[in-house]
Amino acid sequence: MRRRAFTFIEIMLVAALFAILSTAIFTCLLNGIRLSDRARQMMSGEDSLIFFDRMASDLRNTFHFANIDLAGEEGRMAFPCVVWTPADRVSMRAPEGVVDQIGRVAYDYDPVREAVVRRQANYSQAMAGGWGADTVLVKGVKGLRFRYFHGVSGEASTHLEPTDEIPSGVEVELHVIQAGEERVLKRYIAIPAGV
């Protein structure tokens, strides 16, 4: 009686095909991981640029308002601003959905989440000292620093905390982790309402 079995050549062909397929799958997986890391690094850089643009837009909309003061320290800044907020259901502007109104905006560094957080309050929340939900703008942040520039009788002075008046500009320094190393990104933002 004759037994049917695989020949040595058939076994070697299957082993070779298995090795080629394994190598191809491993290469695709490794390239996918590299691509994911590169995309995450690019997103971190883009998030930083979006943060700077968002803050510049908010600072351009700041103004003098007696009931809402500009407050800040080295890693936090809050100021009166025109904010977009959901319309009150019983107001005349309810059909618009989202309306602009006087409010307050704050930018904070959250060391627990290692992120820059933006909070905003509509007029009633700002008057009550409350805030709406916060939004994480940049992740992977190691530090955030504000320096406030004031024009005093033709000379510029720099402070780590704002004075009673709106500054003429703010330097924002952001420490982020990109490609495994810490980078410092800086931007000076002029404030039109500043003295």
C-alpha positions in Angstrom: 0.0 0.0 0.0 1.3 3.4 -1.0 1.2 6.4 1.5 0.6 9.9 0.3 2.8 12.5 1.9 4.5 15.9 1.1 7.8 15.8 -0.6 10.8 17.6 0.7 10.5 20.2 -2.2 6.9 20.9 -1.4 7.7 21.5 2.2 10.5 23.9 1.3 8.3 25.8 -1.1 5.6 26.3 1.6 8.3 27.4 4.1 9.7 29.9 1.5 6.3 31.3 0.7 5.5 31.6 4.4 8.8 33.5 5.0 8.1 35.9 2.1 4.6 36.6 3.2 5.7 37.1 6.8 8.4 39.6 5.7 5.9 41.5 3.6 3.4 41.7 6.5 6.1 42.8 9.0 7.4 45.5 6.6 3.9 46.8 6.1 3.3 46.9 9.8 6.6 48.6 10.5 5.9 51.2 7.8 2.4 51.8 9.3 3.9 52.5 12.7 6.5 54.9 11.3 3.8 56.7 9.3 1.6 57.0 12.4 4.5 58.4 14.5 5.3 61.0 11.8 1.6 62.0 11.4 1.4 62.4 15.2 4.5 64.7 15.2 3.0 66.7 12.3 -0.3 67.1 14.1 1.5 68.3 17.2 3.1 71.1 15.2 -0.1 71.9 13.4 -1.9 72.1 16.8 0.7 74.5 18.0 0.1 76.8 15.0 -3.6 76.6 15.4 -3.3 77.5 19.1 -1.2 80.6 18.2 -3.7 81.7 15.5 -6.7 81.1 17.8 -5.1 83.1 20.6 -4.2 85.9 18.3 -7.7 86.1 17.0 -9.1 86.2 20.6 -6.6 88.9 21.6 -7.5 91.0 18.5 -11.1 90.9 19.8 -10.3 92.0 23.4 -11.4 95.4 24.6 -11.7 97.6 27.7 -14.7 96.5 29.8 -15.2 97.8 33.4 -16.8 94.6 34.7 -14.4 92.0 33.3 -10.7 92.6 34.0 -7.7 91.2 32.2 -5.9 88.8 34.6 -2.9 86.7 34.1 0.3 85.2 35.4 3.2 83.5 33.8 1.2 80.3 32.7 -2.3 81.6 32.5 -4.2 84.5 30.9 -7.8 85.6 31.0 -9.3 88.6 29.3 -12.6 90.2 28.1 -13.4 89.2 24.5 -16.2 88.8 22.0 -17.1 85.1 22.1 -19.3 82.9 20.0 -21.8 81.0 22.2 -25.1 79.2 21.8 -28.1 81.6 21.7 -30.6 81.6 24.6 -33.7 79.7 23.5 -36.0 82.5 24.5 -34.1 85.4 23.0 -34.8 87.1 19.7 -31.6 85.6 18.3 -32.5 82.0 19.1 -33.0 81.2 15.4 -29.4 82.1 14.7 -28.2 79.2 16.8 -24.8 80.6 17.7 -24.4 84.3 18.5 -21.5 86.7 19.3 -21.5 88.5 22.7 -19.3 90.0 25.4 -17.6 87.3 27.4 -14.3 86.2 28.8 -11.6 83.8 27.4 -8.8 82.1 29.3 -5.8 80.2 28.2 -4.2 77.9 30.8 -1.4 75.3 31.0 -2.6 72.1 32.6 0.4 70.2 33.9 -1.6 67.1 34.7 -2.8 66.6 31.1 0.4 68.3 29.7 -1.9 70.4 27.5 -2.9 74.0 26.7 -6.6 74.5 27.6 -8.9 77.2 26.3 -12.0 78.1 28.3 -14.6 80.7 27.6 -17.6 82.2 29.4 -20.5 84.1 28.0 -21.6 87.3 29.6 -23.7 85.8 32.4 -21.0 83.2 33.2 -18.3 85.9 33.2 -20.3 88.1 35.6 -20.8 85.1 38.0 -17.1 84.1 37.8 -17.9 80.8 36.0 -16.7 79.1 32.8 -18.0 76.9 30.1 -16.4 73.6 29.2 -12.7 73.6 28.4 -11.1 72.7 25.1 -7.7 71.1 24.8 -5.8 72.9 22.0 -2.3 71.4 22.2 -1.2 68.1 23.8 2.4 67.2 24.7 3.1 70.6 26.2 5.8 70.9 28.9 5.2 74.6 29.6 3.4 77.8 28.7 4.7 81.3 29.5 3.2 84.7 28.9 5.1 88.0 28.9 3.2 91.2 28.8 4.5 94.3 27.0 3.3 97.8 28.0 4.2 101.1 26.4 5.0 103.6 29.2 5.7 107.1 28.0 7.4 106.0 24.8 9.4 103.2 26.5 8.4 99.5 26.4 8.3 97.6 29.7 8.0 93.8 30.1 6.1 92.1 32.9 5.3 88.5 33.8 1.9 89.7 35.1 -0.3 92.2 33.4 -0.9 95.6 35.0 -4.3 97.3 35.4 -4.4 98.2 31.7 -4.5 96.0 28.6 -1.0 95.4 27.4 0.1 96.5 23.9 1.3 93.0 23.2 1.9 89.5 24.6 4.8 87.2 23.9 3.6 83.6 24.1 6.3 80.9 24.7 5.2 77.3 24.2 7.4 74.3 25.2 6.3 71.2 23.2 7.7 67.8 22.6 8.2 67.1 18.9 10.1 64.1 17.5 11.1 63.1 21.0 12.8 66.4 21.9 11.6 69.6 23.5 11.1 72.6 21.3 10.4 76.2 22.2 7.9 78.1 20.0 7.5 81.8 20.5 5.1 84.4 19.0 4.5 88.0 19.8 0.9 89.0 19.5 0.0 92.7 19.2 -3.2 93.8 21.0 -5.0 96.6 19.2 -6.9 97.7 22.3 -3.7 97.9 24.3 -2.3 101.3 25.4 
